[in-house]
């Protein structure tokens, strides 16, 4: 059977590494199409896996092949028009990333072939131009994810502050590993590079795809302990809204609070790494100057004095004194 299909059949012999044209796929017998889909990878993986294969390789599955339907909804076509209006008409391709983001939100958190092809039609480019973008940026998911995508920051500051204890707690609590989804389709676990909140490490991000485009949220949860992250998961399961941002600070100030004129560290309470016990109960400097103080310390009062004139120089030339 593979021999009869020529080159397409030879491509199929690689256990699912099939990349032939859609016409060749549709020309296959139904049993062979099922074989292609069944050998196209065992589990849905997110961008958080250690393998780069998911970024640059497509394998047909029963839910992601040339015939998988996708189109923007009527409401989202209004968003499409607004996105296109941001760019000159001869630069529609500049809308590729925001349109892919819109398609991913509508499609429950991932991009199938049809979604990428539809974006290519909207911006009037060859589909490969859209594939290049979708396979480059790791925030585009090319396999299905759960309603809530849990992303653990694994970069150095978070790792030093306990990110691995967070991921271990999540894996044990949900009985999944990186790139896997819980059987109920609620959570997918992933690891992400630096999210820019190093001062409040360790942290996770919870991406909520459960409410479509209008209800989409992308929340950081910072200054976490293993107990905190499990409470966040349980709150989500119970339909509650977990606290976003730092769990122990107002913004990004040193963890703790002032008591009786002294700084009391919260490190013992929250398990954080900031400790000021050896600095007299006060966070170590350097401190910023109080810009509200006029005049500032060390600055002269009153208007600045006029600088003295430069010293007079003797003329040089034939009449100059020797």
C-alpha positions in Angstrom: 0.0 0.0 0.0 2.8 2.4 0.9 4.5 1.5 -2.4 1.4 2.5 -4.4 1.4 6.0 -2.9 5.0 6.7 -4.1 6.9 9.4 -2.3 4.1 10.0 0.2 4.2 6.3 1.1 8.0 6.5 1.7 7.5 9.5 4.0 4.9 7.5 5.9 7.4 4.7 6.6 9.0 7.0 9.2 6.4 6.2 11.9 4.3 9.3 11.6 6.9 11.8 10.1 4.4 12.6 7.3 4.6 16.0 5.8 3.2 15.5 2.3 0.6 17.7 0.7 -3.0 17.5 2.0 -4.2 16.1 -1.3 -1.9 13.0 -0.8 -3.2 12.5 2.7 -6.8 12.7 1.6 -6.1 10.2 -1.2 -5.0 7.5 1.3 -7.4 4.8 2.3 -9.1 5.4 5.6 -7.2 2.6 7.3 -3.9 4.2 6.3 -5.0 7.6 7.5 -5.8 6.1 10.9 -2.3 4.4 10.9 -0.7 7.8 10.3 -2.6 9.4 13.1 -2.0 6.5 15.5 1.8 6.6 15.1 2.1 10.4 15.4 3.2 10.6 19.0 1.9 9.1 22.1 1.1 12.1 24.3 0.2 15.8 23.9 3.2 17.8 24.8 3.4 21.5 25.6 6.2 23.9 24.8 7.6 23.2 28.3 9.3 19.9 27.4 13.0 19.5 27.0 12.7 18.3 23.5 12.8 20.7 20.6 11.0 18.2 18.3 7.6 19.6 19.1 8.7 23.0 17.8 9.8 22.1 14.3 8.0 18.8 13.5 4.4 18.3 12.6 2.8 14.9 13.0 -0.8 14.3 12.0 -3.2 13.3 14.7 -6.9 12.7 14.7 -7.4 16.2 16.1 -4.7 18.0 14.1 -4.5 17.2 10.4 -5.2 18.9 7.1 -9.0 18.5 7.5 -9.3 19.7 11.1 -11.7 22.6 10.9 -11.0 26.1 12.3 -12.2 29.6 11.6 -12.5 32.7 13.7 -15.9 33.3 15.3 -18.0 36.3 14.3 -17.0 38.1 17.5 -13.3 37.4 17.0 -13.4 38.6 13.4 -14.1 42.0 14.9 -10.8 41.6 16.8 -9.2 40.5 13.6 -10.3 43.7 11.9 -9.0 45.8 14.8 -5.6 44.1 14.8 -5.2 44.6 11.0 -6.1 48.3 11.4 -2.9 48.8 13.4 -0.7 48.2 10.4 -0.5 49.6 6.9 -2.5 47.6 4.3 0.7 46.6 2.6 2.1 45.2 5.8 -0.6 42.8 6.9 2.1 40.2 7.7 3.0 42.3 10.7 -0.2 41.1 12.3 0.9 37.5 12.3 1.8 37.3 16.0 -1.3 39.0 17.5 -3.6 36.9 15.1 -1.9 33.7 16.2 -2.4 34.7 19.8 -6.1 35.4 19.1 -6.5 32.0 17.3 -4.8 30.2 20.2 -7.1 31.8 22.8 -10.2 30.8 20.7 -8.9 27.3 20.1 -8.6 26.4 23.8 -5.0 27.3 24.2 -3.3 25.7 21.2 -2.7 26.1 17.4 -3.6 23.4 15.0 -2.8 23.4 11.3 -6.1 24.9 10.3 -5.7 27.8 12.7 -2.2 28.7 11.3 -3.5 28.3 7.7 -6.4 30.6 8.4 -4.0 33.3 9.8 -1.9 32.9 6.6 -5.1 33.5 4.5 -6.0 36.6 6.5 -2.5 38.2 6.2 -2.1 36.9 2.6 1.2 35.1 3.0 2.3 31.5 2.3 1.4 29.1 5.2 5.1 28.4 5.8 5.6 32.0 6.9 3.1 31.5 9.7 4.5 28.1 10.6 8.0 29.8 11.0 6.5 32.2 13.6 4.4 29.6 15.4 7.4 27.2 15.7 9.8 29.9 16.9 7.9 31.4 19.8 7.5 29.0 22.7 4.4 30.7 24.0 2.5 29.3 21.0 1.3 25.8 21.9 1.2 23.3 19.0 -0.4 20.5 21.0 -3.5 20.6 23.2 -3.3 21.9 26.7 -5.6 21.9 29.7 -8.0 24.6 30.7 -5.2 26.0 33.0 -1.6 26.0 31.8 0.6 26.0 34.9 4.1 27.3 34.1 6.9 27.1 36.6 9.8 29.5 36.2 13.0 27.5 36.2 15.6 30.2 35.5 18.5 30.7 38.0 16.9 33.2 40.5 13.8 31.1 40.9 15.8 27.9 40.9 18.0 29.2 43.7 14.9 30.3 45.7 13.1 26.9 45.5 11.5 26.5 42.1 12.4 22.8 42.0 10.5 22.3 45.2 7.4 23.9 43.6 7.6 21.7 40.5 8.1 18.6 42.6 5.0 19.5 44.8 2.9 20.1 41.7 4.0 16.9 40.0 3.1 14.9 43.1 -0.2 16.7 43.7 -1.4 16.4 40.1 0.3 13.1 39.2 1.7 14.5 36.0 5.1 15.6 34.7 6.2 18.5 32.5 4.3 18.5 29.2 1.5 16.3 30.5 -2.2 17.1 31.1 -4.4 15.7 33.9 -6.9 13.1 32.8 -9.8 15.5 33.5 -8.2 18.1 31.1 -8.0 20.7 33.9 -4.2 21.3 34.2 -1.2 21.1 31.9 2.2 21.5 33.6 5.1 23.3 31.9 8.4 25.0 32.6 9.1 28.4 31.3 12.2 30.6 31.1 12.5 33.9 33.0 9.2 35.7 33.4 10.8 38.9 34.7 9.7 38.7 38.4 13.1 37.6 39.8 12.8 39.9 42.8 9.7 37.9 43.9 11.2 34.4 43.2 10.1 31.7 43.1 7.0 32.0 41.0 4.5 30.4 38.6 2.2 31.6 35.9 -1.3 30.4 35.5 -2.7 30.8 32.0 -6.5 30.4 32.0 -8.0 29.3 28.6 -11.3 28.1 30.1 -13.3 31.2 29.3 -12.3 31.9 25.7 -10.9 35.2 24.3 -12.9 37.6 26.5 -12.2 35.8 29.7 -8.6 35.0 29.1 -6.2 35.7 32.0 -2.4 35.3 32.4 -1.6 35.7 36.1 1.7 35.6 38.0 1.8 34.1 41.5 5.0 35.0 43.3 7.0 34.4 46.6 5.6 30.9 46.7 6.2 28.0 49.0 5.1 24.4 48.1 2.1 24.8 50.3 1.2 28.1 48.6 1.3 26.5 45.1 -0.9 23.6 46.2 -3.4 26.0 47.7 -3.5 27.8 44.3 -4.3 24.6 42.5 -7.0 23.6 45.0 -8.6 27.1 44.8 -8.7 26.8 41.0 -10.4 23.3 41.3 -12.9 24.8 43.7 -13.8 27.6 41.3 -12.1 30.2 43.5 -9.8 33.0 42.3 -6.4 32.6 43.8 -4.4 35.7 44.9 -2.3 37.0 42.0 1.1 38.6 42.5 3.2 38.3 45.6 1.7 36.1 48.3 3.5 38.0 51.1 4.4 41.5 49.9 2.5 44.4 48.5 4.8 44.9 45.6 8.5 44.0 45.5 9.7 45.5 48.7 11.9 43.4 51.0 9.8 40.7 52.6 8.6 41.7 56.0 7.1 44.7 57.8 8.0 47.5 60.3 7.3 46.7 63.9 8.1 49.2 66.7 10.5 51.1 64.4 12.4 47.9 63.4 12.2 45.8 60.3 10.9 42.3 61.0 11.9 39.8 58.3 9.1 37.5 56.9 11.7 34.9 55.9 10.9 32.6 58.8 7.2 32.8 58.1 7.2 32.4 54.3 10.3 30.3 53.8 11.9 33.1 51.7 15.6 33.7 51.4 15.7 37.3 52.5 17.2 37.6 56.0 18.1 40.7 57.9 18.8 39.2 61.4 22.4 40.3 61.2 21.7 43.9 60.2 20.1 45.2 63.3 16.6 44.2 62.1 16.8 46.6 59.2 17.2 45.8 55.5 20.8 46.4 54.4 21.5 49.5 52.2 22.3 51.2 50.0 19.2 53.3 50.4 17.7 55.8 47.9 17.9 59.5 48.6 14.6 61.1 49.7 13.7 63.1 46.6 10.9 64.9 48.5 13.4 66.6 50.8 14.2 70.1 49.5 17.1 70.9 49.5 18.5 67.4 49.5 21.2 66.5 51.9 24.6 67.6 50.9 23.4 70.2 48.4 24.0 73.9 48.8 21.1 76.1 49.8 20.0 79.1 47.6 20.8 79.7 44.0 24.1 78.4 42.6 27.0 80.9 42.8 28.5 82.4 39.6 31.7 80.5 38.7 34.9 82.7 38.8 36.2 84.0 35.5 39.0 82.1 33.8 42.6 83.3 34.5 43.9 85.9 32.1 46.5 84.6 29.7 49.5 86.5 28.5 49.5 87.0 24.7 51.9 85.0 22.7 53.7 86.2 19.6 56.6 88.4 18.6 55.8 91.0 21.3 55.4 88.5 24.1 57.7 88.9 27.1 60.4 86.3 27.4 
